Amino acid sequence: MDKSKIMDAPMDELVMLEEMTLDLEDGYECIMHINAAMIAGNFPWPTRRHWVVLKKVLPPTLSPDNVKLSFFTWGYTGSQAEIEMTKAHFASNFFGYIKCKVR
């Protein structure tokens, strides 16, 4: 199911984060469409839009107003990365997601 933001239709990014948490629990893979600034700040990626595989939504450690994600991206070495950010930073750099089940 494609839940990406193709048009500039309004969406609630934090509600979608909750949906992805439930989707992961139901055995889905969630592939997020993001701006690379979400994970790399001002790092000069070849393209600003990026796809990452969400592995887990973790409890925030720095502030209760943050979100913390574990994800896979081919942009990092190693198998998985974790990042904590403000909810506003997440919302401004998240464009939706695709969920699927891999057999």
C-alpha positions in Angstrom: 0.0 0.0 0.0 1.5 3.3 -1.0 1.1 6.0 1.6 3.6 8.4 0.1 2.9 12.1 -0.4 2.7 12.3 -4.1 0.6 15.5 -4.2 0.7 18.3 -1.7 -2.3 17.0 0.1 -2.3 17.5 3.8 -1.1 14.7 6.0 -0.4 14.2 9.7 3.2 12.9 9.8 3.0 11.9 13.5 -0.2 9.9 12.9 1.6 8.2 10.1 4.5 7.4 12.4 2.1 5.7 14.8 0.6 3.8 11.8 4.1 2.6 10.8 4.7 1.4 14.3 1.5 -0.7 14.1 2.4 -1.9 10.6 5.8 -3.1 11.8 4.1 -5.0 14.6 1.8 -6.6 11.9 4.8 -7.9 9.9 5.0 -5.2 7.3 8.1 -3.5 6.0 7.8 0.3 6.0 9.8 2.2 3.4 9.9 5.9 4.2 10.3 8.6 1.6 12.3 11.3 3.3 14.4 14.4 2.7 18.0 13.3 3.3 18.3 16.2 5.8 16.4 14.1 8.2 19.3 11.8 8.7 22.3 13.8 7.4 21.9 17.4 8.2 23.7 19.4 5.5 25.6 16.4 4.1 25.8 16.7 0.3 23.7 13.7 -0.9 23.4 13.4 -4.7 19.7 13.7 -4.3 17.7 15.3 -1.5 14.9 12.8 -1.6 15.8 9.4 -0.2 14.1 6.1 0.6 15.0 4.3 3.9 13.6 1.1 5.5 12.2 1.8 9.0 13.2 -1.0 11.3 11.8 0.2 14.6 10.4 3.2 16.4 12.3 3.5 19.7 11.6 5.5 22.9 13.3 8.9 22.7 16.2 9.3 25.1 17.0 13.0 24.9 13.5 14.5 25.2 10.0 13.3 25.3 9.2 15.7 22.5 11.5 13.7 20.2 11.1 10.7 18.0 13.8 8.0 17.7 14.1 5.7 14.7 16.1 2.7 13.7 16.4 2.3 10.0 18.4 0.8 7.1 19.8 3.0 4.3 22.3 2.2 1.7 23.7 5.7 2.4 25.3 4.5 5.6 27.9 1.8 6.1 26.8 -1.0 8.3 23.4 -2.6 8.5 21.3 -0.2 10.5 21.4 3.3 12.0 19.6 5.1 14.7 18.7 8.8 14.9 16.7 10.9 17.4 15.2 14.2 16.3 12.4 16.6 17.2 8.9 15.8 16.0 9.0 19.0 14.0 12.2 17.9 12.2 10.6 14.5 11.4 7.4 16.1 10.1 9.2 18.6 7.9 11.4 15.9 6.3 8.9 13.0 5.9 6.9 12.6 2.7 5.1 9.3 3.4 5.7 5.6 3.2 5.0 2.4 1.4 4.2 -0.7 3.3 4.6 -4.2 2.0 5.0 -7.8 3.2 8.1 -9.7 2.0 7.6 -13.4 1.7 
